[in-house]
Amino acid sequence: MLATAVVMLMDRNMKAQPGRAFLDSGSEGSFITESYAKRLGLTRQRISCVRDLDWHHPTLEIAKWTTSVEFRSRFHLPGDEKFQLGYV
């Protein structure tokens, strides 16, 4: 079972919008769906991000875009830390 949390993500107008985060302490990357990034009005940059697999599947496209989003706990109190992550 995957652990999740409801977080508040800042849209392009710095207005908090709710979203659900999957929590994986062993993950090397952070991801956001393209549809949610568009809904938040985030600026995206085109990239080519592929990973070599095995000889049966030489490459796998992992991401097409990169963006950045600020988020925080939905129980935000004045003085609480905010987090800034680059998403691929």
C-alpha positions as CSV (number, residue, x, y, z in Angstrom):
1,M,0.0,0.0,0.0
2,L,1.3,3.4,-1.0
3,A,1.4,6.2,1.6
4,T,-0.3,9.5,0.4
5,A,-0.9,12.9,1.7
6,V,-3.0,15.9,0.7
7,V,-0.8,18.9,0.0
8,M,-1.4,22.4,-1.2
9,L,0.4,23.3,-4.4
10,M,0.8,26.9,-5.6
11,D,-0.7,27.7,-9.0
12,R,0.7,30.4,-11.3
13,N,-1.1,33.1,-9.2
14,M,0.3,31.7,-6.0
15,K,-3.1,30.5,-4.9
16,A,-3.1,27.2,-3.0
17,Q,-4.7,24.3,-4.8
18,P,-5.1,20.8,-3.2
19,G,-3.4,17.8,-4.6
20,R,-2.5,14.3,-3.5
21,A,1.2,13.3,-3.1
22,F,2.5,9.7,-3.1
23,L,5.2,9.4,-0.5
24,D,8.1,7.2,-1.4
25,S,11.3,7.8,0.7
26,G,13.3,5.7,-1.7
27,S,12.4,7.6,-4.8
28,E,15.1,9.4,-6.8
29,G,12.6,11.7,-8.7
30,S,9.4,13.7,-8.2
31,F,6.6,13.7,-10.7
32,I,3.5,15.6,-11.5
33,T,0.9,14.7,-14.1
34,E,0.9,16.8,-17.2
35,S,-2.9,17.5,-16.8
36,Y,-2.4,18.8,-13.2
37,A,0.6,20.9,-14.2
38,K,-1.6,22.5,-16.9
39,R,-4.4,23.0,-14.4
40,L,-2.0,24.9,-12.1
41,G,-0.8,26.9,-15.0
42,L,2.8,25.9,-14.4
43,T,5.5,27.0,-16.9
44,R,7.0,23.9,-18.7
45,Q,10.2,23.3,-20.6
46,R,10.5,20.5,-23.2
47,I,13.2,17.9,-22.3
48,S,14.2,14.5,-23.4
49,C,14.5,12.2,-20.4
50,V,15.0,8.5,-21.2
51,R,16.4,5.6,-19.2
52,D,18.2,2.6,-20.6
53,L,16.6,-0.7,-19.5
54,D,17.7,-4.0,-20.9
55,W,18.3,-5.4,-24.4
56,H,14.6,-6.3,-24.8
57,H,13.5,-2.6,-24.1
58,P,16.6,-0.4,-24.9
59,T,15.0,2.9,-23.7
60,L,12.0,4.1,-21.9
61,E,10.8,7.7,-22.1
62,I,10.4,8.9,-18.5
63,A,9.4,12.5,-18.9
64,K,8.7,15.0,-21.7
65,W,8.6,18.2,-19.7
66,T,10.2,19.8,-16.6
67,T,8.6,22.3,-14.3
68,S,8.9,23.7,-10.8
69,V,6.2,23.9,-8.1
70,E,6.0,25.1,-4.5
71,F,3.9,23.1,-2.1
72,R,3.2,22.8,1.6
73,S,1.2,20.9,4.1
74,R,-2.6,21.5,4.0
75,F,-2.3,22.3,7.7
76,H,-0.1,25.3,6.9
77,L,0.4,27.8,9.8
78,P,2.2,31.1,9.6
79,G,6.0,30.5,9.9
80,D,5.8,26.9,8.5
81,E,8.3,25.9,5.9
82,K,7.4,25.8,2.2
83,F,9.1,23.3,-0.1
84,Q,10.2,23.9,-3.7
85,L,10.8,20.9,-5.9
86,G,11.7,20.6,-9.6
87,Y,9.5,18.1,-11.3
88,V,10.3,16.0,-14.3
